[in-house]
Amino acid sequence: MRHPVSARSRWLAIPLAALLALSACAPAQPGTGPAAPAAGAPVEVSFFYPIAVGGPITKIIDGYAEEFNKANPDIKVVPTFAGSYADTLTKIQTTLEGGGAPPDTAVLLSIDLYTLKDADYIIPLDQLVAAAGGQAFIGDFYDAFMLNSKAGGQVWGIPFQRSTPVLYFNKDHFKESGLNPDQAPRTWAEMVAAAKKLTKPDGQRWGLEIPSDGFPYWLFQGVAIGNGQNVVGDAGNKVSFDHPAVVEAVQAWVDLSTKDKVAPQGIVQWATTPNDFTSGKASMVWHTTGSLTNILKEAKFPVGVGFLPGLKQPGAPTGGGNFYLFKKTPPEKQRAAWKFVQFMTSPEMQARWGIDTGYVAARKSAWTTKAMQDYTAKTPQVLVAREQLQHARKELATHSGPEIVKIFGNGLQAALTGKKSPQQAMADAQRDAEKILSQFKD
């Protein structure tokens, strides 16, 4: 949703470095925001975190915050679990548009960058990055993850819980069906051929499930990139929904249920797909690597993990959330929040986060820690998503992002349910997206 200029924050555009330098001595002024904490009291940092995947995430986040607070007695981070990514963004928007104070930091989708930036909610982080080591700091994050962390030549978000979708497969089912249980399908054709052998009649077992609700554009990007054409490029005001290679990718997904008969017809639910896999109702699924830890825990069979098989080449989008800092946050809280962000995205914590959840540790140096090396030796499946990053491209992020994502999702679902042909669905989606994006300069 776009925010008109009149609704934007009027917070003074003082350079961040100056704010931080003055914060220790500047007295609080009436009506300028929350009062400074009492002398000796810790700076309280409100931290909004979205719950979007299964598992004991709240306990993990609470534990991390407690560790940080103990090591930094002058700061008290208070996590708030604000619902899904969309719920969290909506709460922040509603608060700010109503004149309230935002959280001091939040994890929101990396694709929310344009929405947050266009509404003037967040600050660029370049000065803080420079103080933290500049290129030595930011260059340690994988390039693929930074594609959705920058805009206009500036850094706006720091990768935290980042992911790519991967292919999960049931090795027992592969073995029973005469397939090599140690080799994931490498191409779309190999995947379809395997799925035909794995599928049982009357929906008793599907060879393949690819979720098409919730985040339908995201998994589809894997199909499109694997066919040589992403749905979005570097510009925030252009999309390629009606490109012939994208239409061809939509047709390939539709064919899985209508022609190949290896996947359920209609809309496949994101939330239930991992359970369909671990319960044996589906032999292969596409899902986020963020589900890996739970899948390995719940499955009663050996789990294989592979790259997303492409029609022409390997390909996947990146996904997940970044840390953001908010413009209306008082300087001393910005400083404290940034210290917490550095802690949470440090190599050691990124290694722990990857081990605890299955998300891809976003920093290269995290993979050289002893904890991560020991973990990958025991659980080599976690290496697949990291290795797939060399083939990963930008997630769908544009101005008016939620509207554009909805337009594309509606078009894709219209094709998957047979309401429109792939070509018509993508042509309509392109037309509707261009009407909105034409209002923006990149």
N, C-alpha and C positions, 0 to 999 in steps of 0.2 A: 504494500500500500504506500502510495506517495504521500508526503507530508508537505502541505503548502508552507511557503516562507513564513506566514504569520503564525504558524503553529510551532515553528522551530525554537529551539533553546536560544535565549538571548545572552547566554554566558559570555563574558568578555573574552575576546580572542587574544589573551596574553600568552606569549611564548611559554611553553611548558617549563623550560629550563629556568626562566625567571620566576615562575610560580613556585617551583620547588626551592629555589634559593631563598625566596622571601618568606616561605611558609613558616619557618621556625620563629621568626620575629614579628610577623604581621599580626596585629590584634584582630579579633573577630569584629566585624561590623554588623550592626543591626540589619536584618533583612537580606543578608548576602548568602545565607545558607546555614547549615548546621553549625552550632557553636563548636569551638575547639574543645577537645577533651580536657578535663581538669588536670592540673599539674600532677604528674606521677601516674595518672590513669593510662592504660594502654589505648592506642588508637584502634577503634573498632572498625573492622572492614566487613561490609556485607558482601556475600558471595552467592550469586544465584547459579545453581547448577541444574541442568535438565535431566530428568530421568527418562530415557528413551529406549533402553535395552534391559533385558532381564539380568538377574543376579544381584548379589548383595552390594550394589553400587553405593548406596547411602552409607553403609558402614565403612566402606573403603574411603570415601571422601571425608567423612567425619574423622576417621583415623588420621588421614593425611593432615587435615586442618589442626588437629590436636597436636601432632608432632611439630608442625610449624609454630604453633602458639607457644609450646614449651621452649623451643629454641629461640623464640623472639618474644620475650615477655613484655616488650613495649607495644606489641601488636596483638589484637585478638580477632582472628578471622571467624566469622559466624556464617556457616553454610545455610542456605535456604534451598530446599528442593522444590522447584517451582513447576513441576509437571513436565510435559513433553517439551521439545525444542520450541514448537509453535506456542504452547502455553506460556513458556518463559518469555519469549519475545513479546507476546501480547501484553503480559503483565507490565513489562518494562515500558512499552509504548503507551499504555493506558496511564501509567503513573506519570510519565514525563509530559504527556499532552495535557494532563490535569494539573501541571505545575508542581508535581511532587519530585522527590529526590530519587535518582536511579540507584541501583546497587552500585557498590564501588568497583566491582568487577563481576563479570559473568562469562560463562561458557555458552556460546550460541553457535549456531551453524556457521561454517566458514562462508556459505553462500549468503548469509545475512549481511555481509559486509556492505553491499550497496545500499540496502535498506537503512542500516544504521548510519552510514556516512551521509546519505542524501538527507536524512532527517536531522543531521548535525548533532547526533547523540554521542558520538565517540571521538576520541582524539587519535591523531597519527602517533605512532610509537617510535619514530626514527630517532628522536633525541634520546629517548630512554635506551633504545638499542645501541646507539653510539656509546653511551656511558657504560653499557654492559659489555662492551668489547667490539661493537660494530660488526664487521663482516665475520670476525672469528666467532661471534655469537650467532648471528642470524644465518650464516653460511653453514652451520652445523645442522640446520633443519633441512630435510629432503626438499629438493627443488620442486617436486610434484606437489608437495603440500603448500609451498609458498605461492603457487599459482592462484590459489583462492585466499591468500592472506595479504595481497598487495592490490592497490588500485591507484592510478594516477601517479605512479612512480614512488608511492609511499607505502610503508608497512602499517597496516591497521589492526592486524590480529596476529596472535602468536599460537602456532599449532599446539594442540593439547591432545584431545582424543580423536585421532585421525584414523582413517580406515580406507580400505578398498573392498569392493565385493569380491568374493572368491567362489570357486566351485567346491562344494563338499560332496563326497561320494562314499557310499557304503561298500567297503571292501569285501564283506561277506557276500553281498548281492552280486558284486562283480564276479567273484569266484564261482558262485552258483550258476551264473549265466554264461560262463565260458570266457569272461573278459579278464584281462590282466589286472589284478587288484593293486599292483604297484605302479600303475601308469594311468594318470588322469587323461581324459580325452584332450587332445591338443587343438583340434579345430572344431568348428561348428558341425561339420559333416560327421566327424568321429563321435561327437556328443550325441547327435541324433541317432546314429547307427547303434551306439551303446544303449541309448534310451529305449529303442525298439526291442532290444533283447531283454531289458530289465522290466518293461511294462507288463503287467498282468491284466487280463480282461476284466471288464465291468468295474473299473476303478478300484480294484482290490489293491493295486500298487501302481503308482505312476513312476515312469522312468526318470522324469524330470519335473521340477517345479521351480518357476521363476516368479516371485511375488510381483503383483501389478497393482497393489493399492498402497496407500501410505506415501511411498516414495517411488512411484512408477517411473518417473523420468530417470532416476539414478541407476537402476539396474539396466534400463534400456540404453543408457549411455555406453555401457559395456558392449552391447550389441552394435551400436552405431560406430563407436571407436574401432571395434574389431572389424568393421566393414570399411575402415579408412576415412570416416567423416564424423567428427564430433558435432553436436548440436549447437555448440557455442564456441566462439573464438576468444581473442584477447579483448575485444571491445565489449563494453557493458551495455551497448544499445543495439546489438545485432545478434540474430540467431539464424540457424540453418535448418529449421524444421522440415522444409520442403525439398531439401537437397535430394537428388535421386538415390544416393547411397543411404540416406536416412530412411527414405520410403522403403527401399529394399530391405533394410534391417527390420522395419516394422512388419513387413510381409513375412520375413523369416520367423519372427516371434509368433505371429498369427498362425503360421503353418504348423507349429508344434502341436497345437490342439486340433486344428481342422483338417490338416493333411497328413501329418506324421502320426497323429493319435498317441503321442507319448506324454502329454501334459493335460491337466484339467482345462476344460473350456471355461470362459468367463474370467472373472477376477479372482486371482489367487491372493490370499491374505498374507501380509508381511508377518504379522505376529504369530501365526500358527504354522508357518513353514518350517521353522526349526524343529517343532514338535512332530510334524509329519515326517521329518527326516529321522529323528532319534527313535521314533516309534516304529519305523520301518514302512510307513505308508508311501514314502518317496525315496527312491534310490539315489538320486542326485538333486541337489538344490543349489541355487545361487543365493547367497546371503552375505551380510557384512562379516568381515573378519572379527568385528566386535562381538560376534556371537560364538567365537571359537571356544573360549573357555567353558561356557555352559554346554555347548554341544559335546565337547570331549568328556565333560562330567556326566552328562545324561545318557550318552550313547552306550549301548551294551555290545558294541561291535567295533572293530577297528575303523577309524575314520580317515579317509584320504582327503587331501586338499590340493587343488590345482588352480592354475591361472584360469580366467574366464576364456573358454574357447571362442575364437573369433571366426567370422565368415571368411576373412582374408588374412588377418594378423592378430596377434595378441593385443588386447586393449581393455582398459578399465578406467572409470572415473575415480578420483579421490573423493573422500567424504568426511563427515564428522565435524567436530567443533573446535573453535578457537577461543582463546581468552581475549576479551576486549576491556578497555578502560573507558570510563564515561566522562564526558566533558564537564558536567555539572558537579562532579565530585570535588570536594575541597582538596587543596594541594597536599595536605599532610596525609589524607586518605589515599590519594593517587600514589604517593610515594610508598605507603605501606602496602597497597594493593599490588604495585609493581614488584615489590620484594616477594610477595606471595606467588605471583605469576612466575618469577624466576625460579623459585623453589619448586613449583609444580612441574615446570618444564625443564628442570635440570636433567642431565643424563641419568643420574641415579634414580630420580623419581619417574622419569619416562620409562626406564627399564622396569621398575616395579609396577607401574601402571599397565604396561604391556603384559606382564606376567599375570597380574591380578585380573585383567579383563579380556585380553585378546586383541585390544586395539594395537595398531602399529606404533611402536615407539618412534616418535616423530624426529628425534635427533640421531644422527649417525653415530655419535659417540656412545649413545645408550647401548648400542649393540656390542660394544667392546667391554662393557662392564662384566665382572665375573658372574654376577647374578644372571644376566641375560645369556651369557655363554653357557652356563650350566643348564639353564632352562631350555635353550634351543637344542642342546645335546640330547635332552630327554624328550623334547616335544618339537621335532623338526617341522611340523606343520605350520608353526608360526612364521617360518622363514618365507613362506610362499607369498604372502601379501607384501612383505618388504621387497622381495625380488621382482614382484609385478610392478613396482613403482617405476621401473625403467620404461614401462609401456603405458603408464597412467597419464591421463590428460585432465584438464580443468573440469571441475563439476559445473553444472549449469548455474551460473550466477550472472544476473543482469540488474539493471535498474528495475524498480517495481518487481523485484524478484518473486514474491509470493504470487502475484497475478500471472506472471509469465510461466511459473512452474505449474500453476493450476490449469492454465490454457493448454500447455503441452500434455499434462496428465489426462485431462478430459479428452483430448484428441487421441492419445494412445489407447485409453480405455474404450473409446468409441470403436476403434479398429479391432481391439481384442474381443469385444462383445459382438462384433458383426454389424454394428449400427452404421458404420461407414467403411468404405474401402480405405486401405492404408494411404493411398494417394490423396483421396479427398480429405481424410482426417488431418493429414499433415499440411495440406494446402490451406485448410481452414485455420489451423493453429498458427501457421506462419502469418496469415493475413491479420488475425486478431492480435498477435504479438507485435507486429509492425505498427499497428495503430497506437499502441501504448509506447513503444520504444522510440517512435519518431519524435516524441516530445523531449528527448534527452540528447545532450551532447556527451560523448564518452569522456 
